[in-house]
Amino acid sequence: MTISAPRWDLTNVYPSLESPKFKNAIKEYQSLLDKLEKFYKTKLSKADKKTSVKELGELLGKSVDQFNELASLSGTIGAYIYSFVTTDSRDKTAARILSEFEQIEVRQSNLNTKFRAWIGSLGDKLDKAIEANPSAKAHAFTLKETRDQAKYMMSEAEEVLAAEMNLSGGRAFGKLQGTVTSQLTVDFELDGKIEKMPMPALINLKSHPDESVRHRAYDAENQAWESIKETLAACMNGVKGQTNTLYKKRRRKDALHSAIDSARIDRKTLDAMLGAMKDSFPMFRKYFKAKAKKIGKEQLAWWDVFAPLGRTDKVYSFDEARDFVLEYFGKFSPDLRNMAETAFKNNWIDAEQREGKRGGAFCMGIPAVKESRILANFDGSFDQISTLAHELGHAFHNYCAFEADKTELQQDTPMTLAETASIMCETIITEAVLSTTKDPQEELAVLEAQIQGAAQVIVDIYSRFLFEKEVLERREESELSSDDLNDIMERAQKATYGDGLDERYLQKFMWTWKPHYYSAGFPFYNFPYAFGLLFGTGLYAIYQQRGDEFVKDYKHLLASTGENTAAKLAKRFGIDITTKKFWADSLAIIGKRIDRFCEL
């Protein structure tokens, strides 16, 4: 469906990629790098055991201040360039400038490496040095975490080489995957007309009300992936091979070890959550079977998983979607509504589906202007309204941090907590509709959208976790063919969906277009989404108990997600994430929605 939707505007950041203002920003970035490199060479590298605690504190404070300044500028420049690359993969100017910027960024990466190694060398002396300086003290959590993680670093020379090689290794493979998948189009007949569809638009037909359209789109999608599967398999092998090589050199137990540390949780917490998720599979299979019955089938095929139910004749314009979101956001918090209103009014959102644009959705912060920008692929469905709410939740997370004057280092949030606000905003939208509708068909449609999303985050995410785990393990022995990757994905889906779906018609090519698989520095992107859903669901239950007084504490939580572990932040709300009970209780809330769905 072709729906009129806006493109984002970043002209308040820089006028254009060729503008003097943007070019001056690049020069300023290089100047800051020069300054920090000189500071390291003349100050930090000369500090030793004889350096006093007071002097170390001053060095820490000056380092933190400079890194914050550098991160703010690089984050702004990077987001600006990325806004062009992700919306038009054929923009050669943007691609060239991104490549040039990435070359400069290596210097920042190398400085990060040197600083982390230096922090690690301070040992127990770091604690006293932090207390001796206000800037250092304000960043105590970050500094102590840096010290603790420094033991997993390679030598400085090896880390520098790894950062430089990444440009032509893992990052290059990730770029290739993004370029190939965003430029792939399929001629597809819709409403009697042949359209040249970009892959995101074709994939979005999974929620078309006509099964024949969904089925044909599924077949067309698979044929398209078949034509480029070897290229994408090469990308996957390159990325995962690099991931394995580096985790071994850094003396990690496995690739999951670094992902857990990055998530700021422990294995006990992950095992508790995964165990509760696995226990919930029968509950979700009950939903899949009930849905199959409602559409007159014995089992769902993959193309039926996203089939709409209830009142499905409604196609929302973008303006209607905006009004819908603003109305319910306003009932939760005036601040949330005002932020979202600003996002819509000032064109923070690029929602139009078009060739050359990346699929999916994301939100990125722009530090210099303390704003966010959101990419979406809006098709008029309620699911896409939910996606808008999700990404606006990320923007609200950024807003809370900006409002609290948090520095870039203080905003370094793990992905487990990064999904808190996004899940909350999705829940606000769906729960508000469910509490007000008197139309059983509307209730069914909203419940379907909510449970369908939860099933993706619990059941499908678990399949992606199993897939990535096996891929990384087998990649240690040899490269994997595209057929190997298809087989692993299909077996992972059978293990999680079980008899909830017709195992003859799964989606073995799921690995081709999910960009997170192709990030060498970020293995196991998947489980934090499940954490976010269940943590957000648990928080919403507390909101229902406490009402408006919850919002102030919630905003403070969002502003602080970069300054503590997930477990300690959760304890502010009386939540113990290390036990299976919390996760099971959150899943039980979803279970009640499934029971209601089955009743309708």
N, C-alpha and C positions, 0 to 999 in steps of 0.2 A: 504494500500500500504506500503510495506516495503522499506524504503529509508535509505541508508547509511548516518548516521549523527554522529557528534562527541559527546564525553562526556567531561565534564569540568575537569580542572586540578587545584587543590588548593595546590599543593605540595610546592609552594613558600610561602604559609601561614604557614602550618605545614606539616611535612613529612607524618604523619599518626596519627590516633587517639591513637595509642599505643606508639608514639615516645616520647623520653625525652623532646623535645622542646614543644610538646603539654601539657605534664604533668606539665612542669615548668610554662607554661602559666596559667594553672589552679591554681597552687600554688601562682603565682603572683597576680592573681585575688583575691584569698582569703586574701592575705597580704594587698592588697589595701582596701578590705572591713574592715579588722581589723583596719587599719589606719583611715579610715573614721568614723568608729564606735567610736573609741577613741576620734577623733576630735569632734564629736557630743557630747559625754558624758562630755568631759572636757572643751569644749569651747562654742559650740552653746547652749546647754541646760542651761548654766549658764548666758547667756546674758539676761538682763532684761531692764526695762524702764530706769534704771540709766546708761546703757551702752551708750557711746558717739556715735555720728553719724560716726565719723572716725573709731572707733573700729568695729562698725557694718559693715561698708564698707569693712574693712579688712577680717572680718569673711565671708561676702558674696563672696568676691573675692577668698579666699582660698577654700570655698565650691564649687564654680563654677569650679575652676581648678581641684579639686579632682574628682568631678562628671564627668567632661569631660574625664579625664584619665581612670576612671572606665568604662564609657560607650564605649570608644574606644576599650578597651580590651574585655569587655563582648560581644560587638557587633561582634568583630572578632571571638571569640570563638564560640558564638552562631551560626553565619553564617556557620562556618566550620563544626560544628556538623550537622547542618540542611542540608548541602550539601549531607551527607550520608543518613540521614533519609528520605529525599524526593525522592531520586533516588533508594532506596532499602528498602522497609518497612520490609523486612525480615532480615535485618542486626541487629542481636541481640546485638552486641557490641555497635553499634551506639545508639540503643534504650536505652541500659543501661547507657551509658555515658550521653545521653541527660537527662535522668531522674536524674542522679547525679548532673548534671549542674543546672537543674531546682531547685533542692533542695537548692543549694548554691545561686541561683539568688533570692530566697525569701529574703535573707539578704539585697540584693540591693533594692528590692522592699520596704522593711521595712524602709530602710534609706531614700528612696525617700519620703515615707509617713511622716517620721519625719521632713525632710527638708521642705516639702510643708507646713506642719502645722506650722513650725517655721516661714517661710516666711509670712504666713497668719497672724501670731500674730503681725508682725511688723506694719501693717496698713500703714498709711500715712508716717510714718517714713522711710519706705523702699525707697521712691523716693530720699530723701536726702542721704541716705546711698549708693545708687547706684552711685550717682555723686561723691562720695568720694573715689572710687576705680576703676582703669582702667579695671580690669577683670569683675567686676560687671557691669560697664557701657557698656562694649561690649556685655553684655547679658541682657540689660535692658528690652527688650520685653519679654523674657522668664521669667524673675523674676517677672515682673508686672502681666503677665498672670497667673503665679503660685499663686500669692497672690489673684487674683480675683477668681480663681477656688477653692482655699482652703476652701471657705465657703460651698462647697458641699462635704466636707470630713466627714466621720464618726469620732468617737473618735480614737485616736491613737491605742488603744488596739483592737478595732473592725477592723480597716484597716489592722493591722498586721495579725489578725486571718483570714480575708477575703483572704489575699494574700497566706497564708499557705493552707487554705481550697481549694483554686482554683486549686491546683495541683491535688487533688483527686475529684474535681468537674468539673467546666467548661472546664478546660484545658484537663482533662482526657477524657471527652466526645469528645472533638475536636480531640484528638489523635485517639480515637477509630474509629471515622468517617473516618479519613484519612487512617488508617490501613485497615479497612474493604473494603473501596472503591478501594484502590490501589491494593489489593490482589485478588479482584474479577476478574475472567476471564470467557470468553464465547467461546465455540467451534462454529466457524462460517465458512461457506463455502464461499470462495472468489476465483474467477478464477479457479473453479473446484477443489480446494483443501480445506480441513478442517484445519483451523488455530485456535490455542488457543490464543484468543485476550484479552489483558488487556482492561479494560473499556475505557481509553482514546483513544486507537486505534479504538475501536468499535464506540465510539461517533464521532470520526473524519470521519467515513464513511458517515456522514450526508451530506458531500460535494462530494460524489462519483457521477460521471456522469450518472450512470445507476440507474433509479428509483427503479427497483426491488431490487437492493442491498441496497439502502437507506431505503426502506420500511422494508426489512427483518432485517436490523440493528436496526431500530426503534423498531420493535417487540421484537428482541432479547434483546435489552437494557431494555425494560420495564419488560420482564420476569425476567431478572437478578435483577433489583431493587425490583421486587415483592418478591424475595427470601430473601432479607435482610431488607425489609422496616421497620419491627418492631424494629430491632436493631438501625437503623438510626433515627426512630421516638423517641426512648428513648434518643438518643444523643441530638436531637433537644430539647426535653422537659427539659433535664438536663441543657443545655446551656441557654435557654431562661428563665427557672425558676430562675437561678442564676442572670441573667441580671436584671430581674424584682425586685428580692429581694434587690439587691444592689442599684438600682436607687432610690427605696423608702427610704431605710435607709440613703441615701446621700441627701435626700430632693430635688431630681430632680422632675421637673414637669412630666416627662415621659422619656422613653428610648431615644426618639428622641432628647430630650434636651441636653444630653451629646454628642450625635453624632454631633449636630449642633455646639456646643462649640468646639469639637475636630476638626471640619472642618474649624473653625475660620470664620464662617459666622453667620448671624442671621436668624430668621424665615422669615423676610420680603424677604430676598434674596432667601431663599429656596422656599417660596410660589411663588415668581415671576418666578423662573425657572420652578417649577413643573407646574404652570399655562400655561406657554408657551409650555412646553412639551405636556400637555394634548390637547392644541389647535392644535398641529401638527399631532395628530393621523389620521385625515382624509387624510392628505398628505401622510403619510406612508401607509395607507390602499390603496391609489391609486397605490402606488408602488407594494404592494403585489398582487393586482388584475392584474396589467400590467405584472408582472412576471408570474402569473398563465396562462395568455393568451399566453405568449411567449413559455411556455412549453406544451401548448395544454390542459389546464385544466380550469375549471370554478373557482375553489378555490384551494389555496395551502393547503396541509396537512402539519403537522409539519415536516415530512421527506423531504418536498420540500423547506422549508424555506432557506436552505443552498445549494440548487441545483445550480451547476455552469451554467453560461450562456456564450454565446459568444464562443471564441476560447478556448475550454476546453481540447483539446488533449495534452496540454503542462503539463508535470510533471517535475518540477525543481529538479535537483540534489542540494545537499547542497552547493556545490561550485558555481553553477549558482545563487542560492539565495544570496550567499555572494557577488558575483560580481554585482548583480542587486542592492543590498542595497548600496554598496560602491559607485557605479556610481552616484546615485541620492543624496546620502548624501553629496558627494563632491560638487555638484552644489549649495547646500545650504550653506555649511561652511566647509573649510578645517579642522577645529578643530573637527567637527562632524565626518568627514570621517576618520581622523587619529585615533580618539578614537575607532571607530567601527572596523577599520583595526586591531588595537591592540587586540580587543576582539576576533576577528576571529583567528588571528595569534597565540595568547597565550592561546587558548582554555578556554575562559571565559564562553563558552556556552555548555550546556548539552542538545542536541536536539534530541537524539535518543529515539524512542518509545520502551518501554520494560516493561515486567511484574514487578510489585512491585514498579514502579515509579509513583509519583503523576501525576494527569492530569493537564491540563491547562498550564499556563506559569507565571513566575514571575522573578523579578530582585532583587538581594540583594547586598548591599554595603559591602565591607570588609575594615573597617577603617584602620587597621594596615598597609596594603599595598596600600591603596588608589586606589582600584580597585573594580570592580563589577563582579558578576556571574549571569548568566541567565539560567533559566530552560525553556525548550520548548518541544513540542512533534511534531517534524517536519515530515510532510507526503508528501512533494513535491508540495503542492497546493500554489496558490498565496495568499490564506488566511493565510497560515503559514509564508509566506514571510512578510506579513503585521504584523503578530504577532512578528516576529524577529525584525522588525523595531520599533514596539511599545516598546519592552523590551529594545532595545538598546537606545531608548529615555530616559528611566529611568536611564540607565548607563551614558548617557551624562549629565543628571541632577546631578548625583553623581559626575561626572568629574568636572563640573563647580564649585560645592561646594568645592571639594578637591583642585582644582586649586586656588581658592580664599582663601584657608587656613581657611575655616570655621570650627569651633569646632563642636563636636557632638551635643551639645545643640543648637547651631545656625542652625544646619541642620535638626532640628525636624520639618519636613514639614507636614502640614495637607494633607489628601488624596485628597482634592479638587484641591490643587495645585500640588500634586505629579503626577497627570496625564497630566500636561501641556506639558512636553517634549515628553512624549510617544505619545500623540495624534498628536503633531506637526510632529513627525517623520513618523507616519503613513500617514499623509496628504502629506508630502513631496514626499513620494514614489508614491502615487496614482495620485496626481496632476501632477507630472512630466511626468508620463506615458500618462495621458490624454492629456497633452499639446503637446506631440510629436507624438503620434500614428496617422497614416492615415488609419488604418485598422478598419472599423466599428465593426468587431467582437471582436477585441482586446479592443476597446473602451467600448463595451458592457460588456465584462468580467471584466474590471477594475472598471467601474461604478457600476456593480453589487456587486463586493467585497466591494466597499466603502459604498454604500447605505445599503447593508446588515449589515455591521458593525455598521453604524449609527442607523439602526433600532433596533439592539440589545441593544445599549446603551440608546436609547430614549424610545422605546416601551417596550422592554423586561425588561429593568432596572426598568421602572415604575411599571411593573407587580410584580417585585421582591420587590419593595418598599411597594406596597399594601399587598403583601403576608406577609412580615415581620411585618408590622404594625398590621395586624389582628392576626397573631400568638402571638405576644407579649401581645396584649390586651386580647385574650382569655386564654392565659397561666396563667394570673392572677387568673382566676376562677378555672381552672382544667388542667390536662394534656390533650394533644391532641393525638388522635390515628393517625396511618399512613393514614387511610382513611380521617380523618379530614384534614390532611396536604395536601393530594391529592386534596380534594375538594376546599380548600382555594387557592391553586396554580392554579387550573383550572379556577376558577371564576376570579382570578386576570388577567389571560391571556385573558379571554373573554372580560373583561372590557377594556383592552388596544388594543388588536389586532382586536377586533370587527369582522366585516364581512370581514376583510382582510384575515382571515384564515378559514378553515373548522373547525368549533367548535367541530366536532366529533373526530378530530384527533389533539389534543393539546398535551402538555407534562406535565402531572400532576406530574411526578417524578422529575421535575427540582430541587426541594429542596434537593434531596438526595446527589448530588455530588458537589454542590457549597460549597467549604470549608469555605467561609466567614460567612455563616450562623452559623457556629459552633465555633465562637469566642465570648466568653462571655463578653470580655472587649471591643468589637468593634461592637455594633449593627448598623444597617443601613449602611453597607459598600457600598450599591448600589448607592445612589444618587451622591456621589462624582465622579463616572465615567461619569455621564451625565454632571456634572459641567465641568469635564476635557475636554470632547469632544467639548462642546459649547464654552468654554473659549479658547481652543486651535484653534478652527475654527475661532473665532473672531481675535485671534492673527495672524493667517495665512493670513487673509484678510489685516491686517495692514502691514505684511511683503510684500505682493504683492504691496502695495502702496509705501513703503519706500525702499525696496530692501536691499542691503548689509548693509546699515547703521543700519538696524533693529537688526542685529545679535548681535552686541555689547551690546545693551540694553537688548536683550533677554537673553544672557548669564548672565548678571548681575541680571536679574530677577530670573533666576534659582538658582543662588548662594544665593539669599536672601529670598527664600520661607519659611524659618523657622524663619524669623525675623519681620513679620508683619501680619496683617490680610489680608484676600483675597481681601477685598474691597480696602484697601489702596494700595496694590501692583498693583491691576488692574488699579487704577487711574493714574499710571505712563504712561499708554498707552491711557489715555483718556477714559477708560471704566468704566461705572457705572453698577455694577452687581446687584444693589438693584432694578433696574427697569426691568419690563417685556420686554421692547423694546430691550435691548441688546441680551437677549436670543432668542427673536423672530427673530432678524436680523441674528443671527447665524444659526437658523433653516431655514431661508429663503434661505441661501446659499445652504443648503442641498436640499431644495425644488427645486432649479434650476437644480441640478444634477438629481433629480427624473424626472423632465420635460424632460430633455435630454434622460434619460433612456427610457421613454415612447415613445419618437420619434423614437428611433432606431429599 
